[in-house]
Amino acid sequence: MQALSENGAYRRLFALRGELTALRRELHAMPELGFQETRTAARVVEALRLCGVDEIHTGVGRTGVVAVIHGRDGAGGRQIGLRADMDALPLLEDNEVPWRSATPGLMHACGHDGHTTMLLAAARYLAETRRFEGSAVLIFQPGEEGYAGAREMIQDGLFERFPVESVYAMHNWPLMPAGRIGLNAGAMMAAADQVEIVLQGRGGHGAHPHLAVDPVLMAGHVITAVQSLVSRNVAPLDQAVVSLCAMQAGDPGAFSVIPREARLTGTVRTFRPEVQQLVEERLNALVESLALGFGGHATVNYKRLYPATINSAPEAAFAARVAASLVGEAQVQTDLPPSMGSEDFSFMLQVKPGAYLRIGQAAADGSGACSLHNPRYDFNDEILPLGGALFAALVEQGLPLTSSLSE
C-alpha cells in the first residue's frame, strides 16, 4: 500500500511498533471491568505524560481519562474528539500466551486494550509533531461493555468541558482483513434492549394439570409466538431481531411439580426508533394476551440499554477520505453492512456529529480472525501503527494547518 508507506504518522508509529505491542500486551494482562479501570486509567495517564500532551483530566465519568493536545496555534480554536474504550469482559481467557490475563475470570476479549493503545499511539505522534490547528481531545472511556460509560462521561459534562465539533471512534473487526477499513453513512450498530418476561400461573401436581395454571406451557407458546413478531409486524425493508435467550422455571429435580412462575430473558435489536417502539408495544400486547388466554398473568420488563450507532453522513464521508489517504480507496469499504451488535459510542453520536469505523485485523495466516467475546480472542498487534495513524490523520486532516503555521 503505497499511500500508507508514505504517511508520516504511519512511518513514525511503525518504527515504534515494538513499544506499542509491549504496551498493548501489558494492558491485556491487567483487564478491569467497567468503572473499575483504575490501574488501566493510571497506566494511560502515565503514557500520556510521557507523550507530552498539554492537559490530562481524570475521573471523567468516574474512571474516564481525557487528554488535550493543542496544535501549532496554541489553545483555543476548533476541536476534534477521538475515543477509545478501556474496559474488559467477565470471561475466562483460554489463550496460552505470556501476556494472558493475570486476573482469572476477566479478559480483554473485545480488543479494548488495542483501541486504547492505538489512541495512545496517536497521542504520541500528535504531541510530537502538532501538524494541525485547534485541539485534539482524546477520550479514554470506561464501561463500554454494558455499563454505558459514554453516557456517564456525557452526563459528567464531557462535551461542555471539551466542546468538540465532531467525534470519531473505531473498533477492530476480526471478519475483515488487516489493512482494510469499513464504515457507512448511517446505521453502524443496532440499538440494544433488554427484555424480561415473568409468566405467573398456579402451581400444582404434574399428574393433575387441570388443577394448575401451567407457566411452562405459557412460556412455550410465548417463545413460538415471538418468532412471528418481526415477520408479521415489522416492514420487510426494516430490520429487527427479537431473541429470547434464557428460560428459568421450576426445579429440574422436581419432575412432577408444575411451578408457579416462569421467566424468559432476551434482547431486542433495531435501527430505527419507530421500529423499536413498535416491537416494544407488540411484544407487551402479545405476551400479556397469551398469558391471559391460558388463565395466567404476564409482566414484561422492557429496558432500553443502548441507542443505535448512527454515523452522520458528512463525518462518515470525511472519515472515508481520511482512511483512503492512508490505505487507498480500494481498501476502504463505504457501504459496510450494519451489525446487530451494539456500541455505547452511540450516546456520543446522539450529541455530536461523528463516525464509527471498523478496522480489519484478520491476517493472511489466520491470526486475528477469532471472533469478539471469545475466550480465544486476541488483538492483532500488527494493526496498532495503522490504527494510531488513522486516529492522527483524522485530526491532521480535520484541523489542517494554514500556510502561516505550516513551516
C-alpha positions in Angstrom: 0.0 0.0 0.0 2.0 2.9 -1.4 -0.1 5.6 0.3 0.3 4.0 3.7 4.1 3.7 3.4 4.3 7.4 2.5 2.3 8.5 5.5 4.4 10.3 8.1 2.3 9.2 11.1 2.3 5.5 10.0 6.1 5.5 9.4 6.7 7.0 12.8 4.4 4.6 14.6 5.6 1.6 12.6 9.1 2.4 13.9 7.6 2.2 17.4 5.6 -1.0 16.8 7.7 -2.9 19.4 6.9 -0.4 22.1 3.2 -0.3 21.1 3.0 -4.1 21.1 4.5 -4.2 24.6 2.1 -1.7 25.9 -0.9 -3.4 24.4 0.1 -6.7 25.9 0.7 -5.1 29.3 -2.9 -3.7 29.2 -4.2 -7.1 28.1 -2.7 -8.8 31.1 -4.4 -6.4 33.5 -8.1 -6.4 32.5 -10.6 -4.5 34.5 -14.4 -4.3 34.3 -16.4 -1.2 33.6 -15.9 1.6 36.2 -13.2 -0.4 37.8 -10.4 0.6 35.4 -8.3 2.3 38.0 -5.0 0.6 37.0 -5.7 0.9 33.3 -6.5 4.6 33.7 -3.4 5.2 35.8 -1.3 3.5 33.0 -3.0 5.6 30.4 -2.2 8.8 32.4 1.5 7.7 32.7 1.7 7.1 29.0 0.1 10.4 28.2 2.6 12.3 30.5 5.5 10.6 28.6 3.9 11.7 25.3 3.9 15.4 26.5 0.2 16.2 26.0 -1.0 19.6 27.2 -3.8 18.6 29.5 -4.8 15.4 31.4 -8.2 15.2 33.1 -9.0 12.1 35.2 -12.2 10.9 36.8 -14.4 12.0 33.9 -17.4 9.7 34.0 -16.0 8.0 37.2 -12.9 6.3 35.7 -12.5 8.0 32.3 -9.5 10.0 31.2 -9.4 12.9 28.8 -6.3 14.4 27.2 -6.0 17.5 25.2 -3.2 18.3 22.6 -3.0 21.8 21.2 -2.0 22.4 17.7 0.6 24.9 16.5 -1.8 27.8 17.0 -2.0 27.0 20.8 -5.1 26.7 22.9 -8.5 27.6 21.5 -10.0 27.2 18.1 -11.7 24.1 16.8 -11.6 20.7 18.5 -12.0 17.2 17.3 -12.6 14.2 19.6 -11.2 10.7 19.4 -12.5 8.0 21.6 -11.2 4.6 22.7 -12.7 2.2 25.2 -10.8 0.7 28.1 -12.8 -2.0 29.9 -12.7 -5.8 29.7 -15.2 -8.6 30.0 -16.1 -11.1 32.7 -14.6 -14.1 30.7 -12.0 -16.7 31.5 -9.2 -16.5 28.9 -8.3 -19.6 27.1 -5.1 -18.4 25.4 -1.7 -19.7 26.4 0.4 -16.6 25.7 2.8 -14.8 28.0 0.5 -11.8 28.1 -2.7 -13.7 29.0 -4.9 -12.2 31.7 -3.4 -12.2 35.1 -6.9 -11.9 36.7 -8.9 -15.2 36.4 -12.4 -14.6 35.1 -11.6 -11.3 33.4 -10.3 -10.8 29.9 -9.8 -8.3 27.1 -11.9 -10.3 24.7 -13.1 -7.4 22.6 -9.8 -5.6 21.8 -10.2 -2.6 24.0 -6.6 -3.0 25.1 -5.7 -2.5 21.4 -8.1 0.5 21.0 -6.5 2.2 24.0 -3.0 1.6 22.7 -3.9 3.0 19.2 -5.2 6.2 20.8 -2.1 6.5 22.9 0.0 6.0 19.7 -1.9 8.8 18.1 -1.3 11.0 21.2 2.5 10.4 21.0 2.6 11.3 17.3 0.3 14.3 17.6 2.1 15.7 20.6 5.5 15.3 18.8 4.5 16.9 15.5 1.5 19.2 16.2 0.8 19.4 12.5 -2.7 20.8 13.0 -4.6 23.8 14.2 -7.0 23.8 17.1 -7.0 20.9 19.7 -7.3 17.2 19.7 -9.4 15.8 22.5 -8.5 12.2 23.3 -11.3 10.4 25.2 -10.4 7.2 27.1 -13.8 5.8 28.0 -14.7 3.4 30.8 -17.6 0.9 30.9 -18.4 0.3 27.3 -19.4 -3.4 27.9 -22.9 -2.9 29.2 -22.2 -0.1 31.7 -23.0 2.9 29.3 -19.7 4.6 30.1 -20.1 7.0 27.3 -23.4 8.2 28.7 -21.7 8.6 32.1 -19.0 10.8 30.6 -21.5 12.9 28.8 -23.6 13.4 32.0 -20.4 14.4 33.7 -20.0 17.3 31.3 -17.7 15.8 28.7 -18.9 17.9 25.8 -19.4 21.1 27.9 -15.8 20.9 29.2 -14.4 19.8 25.8 -16.7 21.2 23.1 -15.6 19.2 20.1 -17.2 19.8 16.8 -17.1 16.1 15.9 -16.0 12.8 17.4 -14.6 9.6 16.0 -14.1 6.0 17.2 -13.0 2.7 15.7 -13.3 -0.9 16.6 -11.2 -3.9 15.4 -13.1 -6.3 13.2 -11.9 -10.0 13.0 -14.1 -10.6 10.0 -12.2 -8.0 7.9 -8.7 -8.4 6.6 -6.0 -6.4 8.2 -5.3 -3.2 6.3 -9.0 -2.8 5.3 -11.3 -0.2 6.9 -15.1 -0.1 6.7 -17.9 2.2 7.6 -21.1 3.7 6.1 -23.1 6.9 6.3 -25.9 5.8 8.6 -26.5 2.9 10.9 -23.4 1.0 12.0 -24.7 -0.8 15.1 -28.2 -1.6 16.4 -30.0 -0.3 19.5 -29.8 -2.9 22.2 -32.8 -3.5 24.5 -33.2 -6.0 27.4 -36.4 -8.0 27.9 -37.5 -9.9 30.9 -40.9 -11.7 30.8 -42.4 -13.1 34.0 -45.2 -15.6 33.5 -47.3 -16.4 36.6 -49.7 -19.2 36.9 -50.8 -21.6 39.6 -48.5 -24.4 40.7 -49.7 -27.9 41.1 -49.0 -31.6 40.6 -47.9 -32.8 37.2 -50.4 -35.7 37.4 -53.3 -33.2 37.8 -52.6 -30.4 35.3 -56.2 -29.4 35.1 -55.9 -28.1 38.7 -53.0 -25.9 37.8 -52.2 -23.0 35.5 -49.0 -24.0 33.8 -46.5 -21.2 33.2 -44.1 -23.6 31.4 -46.8 -24.2 28.8 -47.3 -20.4 28.6 -43.6 -19.9 28.1 -43.5 -22.4 25.2 -46.3 -20.6 23.4 -44.6 -17.2 24.0 -41.3 -18.5 22.6 -43.0 -19.7 19.5 -45.3 -16.7 19.0 -42.5 -14.2 19.5 -40.8 -15.6 16.4 -43.6 -14.1 14.3 -43.4 -10.7 15.9 -40.8 -9.3 13.4 -42.1 -11.1 10.3 -45.7 -10.0 10.8 -45.2 -6.6 12.3 -42.0 -5.0 11.0 -41.9 -3.8 7.4 -39.8 -6.1 5.3 -37.3 -3.3 4.4 -36.7 -2.5 8.1 -34.6 -4.7 10.3 -35.2 -6.1 13.8 -34.2 -9.1 15.9 -36.1 -10.5 18.9 -34.2 -13.3 20.7 -35.4 -15.0 23.9 -32.1 -16.4 25.1 -32.8 -17.9 28.5 -35.6 -19.6 30.4 -36.0 -20.5 34.1 -38.9 -22.4 35.5 -39.2 -24.8 38.4 -36.6 -27.3 39.7 -35.1 -30.0 37.4 -35.2 -32.4 40.4 -39.0 -31.8 40.9 -40.1 -33.7 37.8 -43.7 -33.9 38.8 -44.2 -30.3 40.1 -45.8 -27.6 37.9 -44.2 -24.4 39.0 -46.0 -21.2 39.8 -43.7 -19.0 37.7 -41.5 -19.0 34.6 -39.1 -16.3 33.5 -37.8 -15.6 30.0 -35.0 -13.2 29.2 -33.7 -11.9 25.9 -32.8 -9.0 23.7 -34.3 -6.8 21.0 -32.2 -5.2 18.3 -33.4 -2.4 16.0 -32.1 0.5 14.0 -35.0 3.0 13.8 -36.7 4.4 16.9 -40.1 3.8 15.2 -39.4 0.1 14.8 -38.0 0.0 18.4 -41.3 1.4 19.7 -43.4 -0.9 17.6 -41.6 -4.0 18.7 -41.9 -3.0 22.4 -45.6 -2.3 22.1 -46.4 -5.5 20.1 -44.2 -7.7 22.5 -46.2 -6.4 25.5 -49.5 -7.0 23.9 -48.6 -10.4 22.6 -47.2 -11.8 25.8 -50.0 -10.4 28.0 -52.7 -11.8 25.7 -51.1 -15.3 25.6 -50.8 -15.5 29.3 -54.4 -14.3 29.8 -55.6 -16.9 27.3 -54.1 -19.7 29.5 -55.5 -18.2 32.6 -52.3 -16.7 33.8 -50.7 -13.3 34.1 -47.6 -11.8 32.5 -45.3 -8.9 33.2 -42.9 -7.6 30.6 -39.9 -5.6 31.8 -38.5 -3.8 28.8 -35.3 -1.8 29.3 -33.7 0.3 26.6 -29.9 0.0 27.0 -28.0 1.5 24.1 -29.4 3.5 21.2 -28.4 2.7 17.6 -25.0 3.9 16.5 -25.7 6.2 13.6 -22.9 7.9 11.6 -23.6 11.4 10.4 -23.2 11.5 6.6 -20.6 14.4 6.3 -18.4 13.0 9.0 -18.6 9.5 7.6 -17.6 10.8 4.1 -14.7 12.7 5.7 -13.5 9.6 7.7 -13.7 7.5 4.5 -11.5 10.1 2.7 -9.0 10.1 5.5 -8.9 6.3 5.5 -8.4 6.2 1.8 -5.5 8.6 2.1 -3.8 6.0 4.2 -4.6 2.7 2.7 -6.0 3.6 -0.7 -9.6 3.7 -1.9 -9.7 0.0 -2.8 -9.1 -0.8 0.9 -11.9 1.3 2.2 -15.5 -0.1 2.2 -18.0 2.7 2.4 -21.2 0.6 2.3 -20.3 -1.7 5.2 -23.4 -3.7 6.3 -24.5 -2.6 9.8 -24.2 -5.0 12.6 -27.0 -6.1 15.0 -24.4 -5.8 17.8 -24.5 -2.6 19.9 -22.0 0.0 21.0 -22.3 2.8 23.5 -20.4 5.3 21.3 -24.0 5.8 20.1 -24.6 8.1 23.1 -21.8 10.4 21.8 -23.2 10.3 18.3 -26.5 11.4 19.7 -24.9 14.6 21.0 -22.1 15.3 18.4 -21.7 14.5 14.7 -19.1 11.9 14.0 -18.4 8.4 12.7 -17.6 5.0 13.9 -15.2 2.9 11.8 -14.2 -0.7 11.7 -10.5 -1.6 11.2 -9.8 -5.1 9.9 -7.4 -7.3 11.9 -7.6 -10.7 10.2 -4.1 -11.7 8.9 -3.4 -13.9 6.0 -2.1 -16.7 8.3 -5.4 -16.8 10.1 -4.3 -14.9 13.2 -6.6 -12.2 14.4 -9.7 -13.8 13.0 -11.1 -15.2 16.2 -14.5 -13.7 16.9 -15.0 -11.0 19.5 -16.1 -12.0 23.1 -14.5 -15.4 22.5 -12.1 -16.9 25.2 -9.5 -17.5 22.4 -9.7 -13.9 21.0 -6.6 -11.7 21.0 -5.9 -8.4 19.4 -3.7 -8.4 16.3 -0.8 -6.1 17.2 0.2 -5.7 13.6 -2.6 -3.1 13.1 -1.5 -0.9 16.0 0.5 1.5 13.8 -2.3 1.8 11.3 -5.0 2.5 13.9 -2.8 5.1 15.6 -2.0 6.7 12.2 -5.8 6.7 11.3 -6.6 8.5 14.6 -3.9 11.0 14.0 -4.9 11.6 10.4 -8.5 12.4 11.4 -7.0 15.3 13.4 -4.4 16.5 10.9 -6.9 16.5 8.0 -9.8 17.7 10.1 -7.8 20.6 11.6 -5.4 21.4 8.8 -2.6 23.8 9.2 -2.8 27.2 7.4 0.2 28.2 5.3 1.4 30.7 8.0 1.7 27.8 10.5 2.9 25.0 8.2 6.6 26.0 8.4 
